[in-house]
Amino acid sequence: MSGLIAFSLLLICFIACWRVGDHAEVGCIEREREALLHFKQGVVDDYYGMLSSWGNGEDKKDCCRWRGVDCNNQTGHVIMLDLSNYYLEGRIGPSLGELQHLKHLNLSYNDFKGILPPQIGNLSNLQSLNLRYNNGLTTCDNLDWLSGLPLLRQLDLNWVNLSKAIHWSQAINKMPFLTELHLSENRLPTISISHNNSSKSLVVLDYSRKGLTSSSLYPWLFNLFSTSSLVHLDLSFNNLNGSIPNAFGNMTTLAYLNLSGNELEGEIPKFFNNISCLVELVLSRNQLHGSILDAFGNMTTLTYLDLSWNELEGEIPKFFNNISCLVELDLSQNQLHGSNPDAFANMVSLDFLELSENQLEGEMPKSLRDLCNLRRLILSYNNLTGLLEKDFLACSNNTLEALDLSHNRFKGTSFPNLFGFSQLRELDLGFNQLNGTLPESIGQLHQLEVLDILSNSVQGPRFPHWLHTQKHLEQLDISASGISGVIPNWFWDSNPDLVWLNISNNHISGTLPNLTTYPSDLGMDLSSNFLEGSIPQSVFNAQWLDLSSNMFSGSIYLSCGISDQSSLSLYHLDLSSNRLSGELPQCWKQWKELIVLNLENNYFSGKIKNSIGLLYKKQTLHLRNNSLNGALPSSLKNCRDLHLVDLGKNKLSGRIPAWIGGSLSNLVVLNLRSNEFNGSIPLNLCRLRKIQMLDLSSNNISGMIPKCLKNLTAMAQKGGSVIAYDEFVFNSSTQHSYVDNTLVQWKGKELEYKNTLWLIKSIDFSSNKLVGEIPDEVTDLLELVSLNLSRNNLIGPIPTTIGQLKLLDFLDLSQNRLQGGILDSLSQIALLSVLDLSNNTLSGKIPSSTQLQSFSASTYEGNPGLCGPPLLKRCPEDKDESGEVSFTGLNGKKAGIQDDANDIWFYGNIVLGFIIGFWGVCGTLLLHCYGDMPISSS
C-alpha cells in the first residue's frame, strides 16, 4: 500500500514537472537581442520613450518582454515586431535581417527615412510586412528582395517612395500567397501589363493616389482580375475619367469598392445591382450627374454608401427604404432638391446621415423621427424651413450625438427645446432665423462638447448662465447672438477642456481678468465687442487669438514672458483696431510659430524691432496705420514665407530695401503707401513674380520707373491668388479657414478686398518724385486693372501700346508733365471707368470715341494744348468754310448743345435790350402825361 502511494506521488511530481517544463517561457535569443539593439541605435528620436524598455540593464535582459516585441514561448525566437504609431524617427538598419524567424513586421506610422535595407529579404518566414506612412522611406533600384519572402500574405507599402523600383511587378509576381497588397501614394513607375500569379490569390488591392489614368489602369486591372476573388478594391484619387466601365459589374465578389476622387462622369450605372455582395461603395468627389435611379434598389447587403461631392440632381429616391441594412449614407455636396423626402423610414440601422449642401426645401423630413439608431445627422447648407418642433427627432433622442442644421431657414418665436438629447455632443444651429432667448434646456445637455448657435436673432441679453453647468465643452460659438454684459469669472473655471471659443460680434463689455486658468493652446475670437483695459499676460498663452475691434489700451509688452512657457505655439494674433500704444515688443522669439500678425489701426510708435525677423514662419504682416518710424529691419528678409506686407500710413523712412525682391519672393501684396521712404525704386522689386498689389504711393521716392516691371509675372498672366490659410487649433477637430484682406486705394476710396483679392492687379506709384518717361514695358502687364502714376514729375508721351491693357479699369496719370497727344488706342480700353489725364502738357485733339467723350471735362482740364469734346475749346481743324467751328458725328451733339447755349444767350440779350429801350422811352412819356395829375388820398 505504501509503495502504491509512493508511486502515485512520484507520478504526480513527474506530471507537474512536465507541465512546468512545457509551459515555461524561454528567454530571447542573444543574437536576436543584439539585432534589436542595433536597430534601436538607428532611432534618433523616440519622443515618447516607447523603446525605453529596450536596453542592457539587468531588468531588460529578456528582449521578449520589450515593448512591441513578441516571441515564441518555446523557442524564444522573435516572431513579431510591432512598433506602429510609436512616433519614431531615424533609419531602418540591416540588423533586422537577423530576425529570421520573424513572421510579422509592422513599422507603420513612424518617420523612418533613408533606403529600406534589402536584408529585409532574409526574413523568409515573414507573413506580413507593413511600412505605411513613413514618408521619407525609399527603396533601392528594384524590389528583388521581395523574392526572399515566399510566405508573404500581407504587404503594405503605402506612402513609401518606390519611384526607383523599375521591376516591381515582377517581384510581386513571385509571391503566390499574397492576399493583401497596398501600394497607395508611392510613385511607382507605370504599370506593365503582364500576367501576375499573385493576382489569383489577391483579396485586397489598394491602388489609390497614384495618378493613374483610365487608359493605363483599366486594361491591366480587367485583364488580371476579371475572374479573381477580389473582395476589396481601392482606386480612389487617381486620374480616372469617362464613365464607370461596365467591367466592374463582372467583379461579383467585391464587398468594398472605392472610386472616389477621380474625374468620372456620366450617370451611376445600373450594373451595381449585379454585385450582390457589395457592402461599401464610395463614388464621392467625381463629376457624376443625373438622378439617383434604381441602381441600388436590390443591394440589400449595402451598409455604407457615399455619393457626395458630385453633380447629382433630382429628388432623393424612395427605394432607399429597401436598403434596411444601410448604416452610413452621405449624399452631401450635390444638387438634390425636393421637399420633405420620406426615403428613410425603413432604414432602421442608419447611424450616419449627411445631406448637407444640396437644395432641399420644406420642413424637417418626418421620416427622420423613426430612425432610432441615428447618431449623426448633418443637414446644413440647404433651404429647409419651418419650426423645429419638440419631437422633431423623437426616436433618436437617446442616441443622437451630432446634429448640424446650420445655414438653413429654420425659424421660430422661441429657441427649440432640446430637453431629452442626453447623448448630444455636437450641436450646430448657426445661420438660421431662430429668435427668442437662449433656452436653459441647453444647460441639461451634459455631454455637450461642441455648441454653435451664431448668427441667429437670439437675444442674450446676458452671458448665458446655463454655461455654468457645462463641464465638457471643447468648442463654443455664440457669436453674433446679441449677448451683452461681462464675461463672468466662473466661465473660465467651468470649461477646462475648451479649445475653441468664439463670442465675437456681440455687445460684451468689461475687462479680461489676468487668470492663470486660461486654457493653454486655446483658440479665442473675442473681436468686435466693447472690451477695454489692458490685455492680460495670460491671454497670450492662446494658440489662435483675435481681440480686434475692441477698445483695449496700453502696451503689449506684458505679452513678453508669458506665464506658460511650455505653450509657445501662438500662430494667429490679431489685435487690430484697438487703442494700443507704446513700442512693439522685443520678445517675438516666443512665437516662432506665428503665421498671422495683425496690429494695424492702433497707436504703436517707435521702430520695428529687429527681433521681428525671428518670426520666420509668418505669412501675413499688418502694421498699417500706426506711428512707426525708422528703417525697415533687415531681419525681415528671413521671413521668406510672407505673402502680405502692409506697412502703410506710418512714418517709416530710408530707402526701400532691395532684399524685398530677392528674399520675399512669395509676396502677393506689398503696401508701403503714406510713409517717408526715399531713394529710387530698387530693381530687385521686379523679382516679385507673384505680386498682385504693389503700392508705393505718397512717399518721397525719386528716380525713374524701372523697365523691368514687365517681369511682374502675376500681373501679366491670368488667374490670381487669395491669401487664405486652413488653420487647425490644437486638439480641435474643427478647421478654421482664414482669408486675409487688404485695403486697396480704389477710385479715390480705400476698399477692402478679401475673397475677391484675386481680381485685383494694381500698381500705385502716385504722389512721389518720379521722373523720366513712362516705360513702354509697363503695358506688358496685360492683366493690370489699376494703374496710378499721378502727382509725379513724369515727362514724355503716353506709351503708344497703352491700348493693350484691355482689363484696365482705373488709369490716373494726372499732375505730371506728360507731352504729346492722346492716343487713339486709349479708346480701345472698353472697361475703363476712371480716367484722369488732367494737369499735364498734353496737346492736340481728343480722339473721337464713345469711350473718351464719356468722361467729364475734368478728366482733361489743365492741358492748355488739348481741344475737342468734352472740352469747350474747339480745335482749328474742325472750323468750317466761314471760319466757324462745326462739330459733327458724336461730337456734334455736345457741340450743338454748346451752340444752342450761345444762341440763347445772343437772343436773350436782344430781348433784354428791347425791353430796356422800350421802357426807357415809353416810361418817360407816361410819367410826363400823368405827372400833373393830383394824387388822391382816402
QUIGIRA-V185879 format. One record per helix or strand. SS is the DSSP state (helix for helix, strand for strand). FROM is the first residue (numbers start at 0). LEN is the number of residues. Records with the same first field share a line. If there is no record, write none. Layout:
SS->FROM-LEN / FROM-LEN
//
This chain:
helix->1-22 / 29-12 / 57-3 / 62-3 / 93-5 / 117-5 / 143-5 / 167-6 / 196-4 / 213-11 / 245-5 / 269-5 / 293-3 / 317-5 / 365-5 / 439-5 / 464-5 / 488-6 / 536-5 / 556-3 / 587-4 / 609-5 / 633-5 / 658-5 / 682-5 / 706-5 / 712-3 / 756-3 / 775-5 / 801-3 / 823-5 / 849-4 / 856-3 / 875-3 / 888-42
strand->42-4 / 68-3 / 77-5 / 87-4 / 103-3 / 110-5 / 127-3 / 135-3 / 153-3 / 160-1 / 179-3 / 203-3 / 212-1 / 231-3 / 238-1 / 240-2 / 255-3 / 262-2 / 279-3 / 288-3 / 303-3 / 310-3 / 327-3 / 336-3 / 351-3 / 358-4 / 375-3 / 382-5 / 401-3 / 408-4 / 425-3 / 432-5 / 449-3 / 456-3 / 474-3 / 483-2 / 499-3 / 506-4 / 522-3 / 529-4 / 543-3 / 550-4 / 571-3 / 578-5 / 595-3 / 602-5 / 619-3 / 626-4 / 643-3 / 650-5 / 668-3 / 675-4 / 692-3 / 699-5 / 723-5 / 734-5 / 741-5 / 748-5 / 761-3 / 768-5 / 785-3 / 792-4 / 809-3 / 816-4 / 833-3 / 840-5 / 864-3 / 878-1 / 884-1
//
